Amino acid sequence: MPCMKGVPAMTTFQTSREIPATPAAVFAAIADPQRLARWWGPDGFRNSFEVCEFRPGGVWKFTMHGPDGANYPNESVFFAIEPDRKVVIDHACQPFFRLTVALEPSALGTRVHWTQVFADAAVAAAVAHIVEPANEQNLSRLTAEVAAAS
């Protein structure tokens, strides 16, 4: 859909989810590379991590293995980490985006806010049909990982 004059192009995808666990329990499923590898990505994907330096400025290189047998190399940098509160990841290869996973205590446990901002509006538009369901599936897989550990 073309942008209307004066209206900025959409580059941001947002979703949220309530997870019935503490922010610390949710953060633990993000911070532990073995657990992260189990839930990261859309349904049917699995991961092989080459490097996962979970610290601000740390490199994260991995391959997502699709259900169709295709391999998707990824490289990211952990831009910011606030234990039990927030993880900000910069995807350092195409497509370029910043993902912020914010954790907020809630009556049910933790409200996870997942915000993905693409560097290029045309790229965001081209991948929207993949990103929107994939982000929901990521949160479902995170929820399952947290539940399995409790």
Long-range contacts (C-beta under 8 A, 24 or more apart in sequence): 1-125, 3-121, 8-121, 9-121, 9-122, 9-124, 9-125, 10-121, 10-124, 10-125, 10-128, 11-117, 11-118, 11-119, 11-120, 11-121, 11-124, 12-115, 12-116, 12-117, 12-118, 12-124, 13-115, 13-116, 13-118, 13-124, 13-128, 13-131, 13-132, 13-135, 14-113, 14-114, 14-115, 14-116, 15-114, 15-132, 15-135, 15-136, 15-139, 16-111, 16-112, 16-113, 16-114, 17-111, 17-112, 17-114, 17-139, 17-140, 17-142, 17-143, 18-106, 18-108, 18-109, 18-110, 18-111, 18-112, 19-108, 19-109, 19-110, 19-111, 19-112, 19-142, 19-143, 19-146, 20-108, 20-109, 20-147, 21-109, 21-110, 21-146, 21-147, 21-150, 22-84, 22-105, 22-109, 22-110, 23-84, 23-85, 23-103, 23-104, 23-105, 23-110, 24-84, 25-109, 25-110, 25-146, 25-149, 25-150, 26-103, 26-109, 26-110, 26-112, 26-142, 26-146, 27-83, 27-84, 27-85, 27-87, 27-103, 28-149, 29-142, 29-145, 29-146, 29-149, 30-87, 30-101, 30-142, 31-81, 31-83, 31-87, 35-145, 35-149, 37-62, 38-141, 38-145, 39-138, 39-141, 39-142, 39-144, 39-145, 40-64, 40-138, 40-141, 41-134, 41-137, 41-138, 41-141, 42-133, 42-134, 42-137, 42-138, 43-67, 43-137, 43-140, 43-141, 53-78, 54-78, 54-81, 55-81, 56-80, 56-81, 60-89, 94-123, 95-119, 95-120, 95-123, 95-127, 96-120, 96-123, 112-139, 112-142, 114-138, 114-139
